[in-house]
Amino acid sequence: MPTEPIRVSAETFAWHSLSPEQTIQQLDPGENGISEPEAALRLGKFGENRLKPPKPKSAVMRILRAIQ
């Protein structure tokens, strides 16, 4: 396992390649988590921790599934 995180770009890591300990070290949450100002800063920089909703199925695909 690599000792240093793999940098994909200047601000992006290949997080999947890190151990849990390395991830904690990179994120530096402290013992009690991050502060309110740090949370607001990260929210502004990275956005909400949400998945994009799935794309709706096309009418053709719905018909094909219905007749299957």
Order of alpha helices (4+ residues) and beta strands (2+ residues): alpha-alpha-alpha
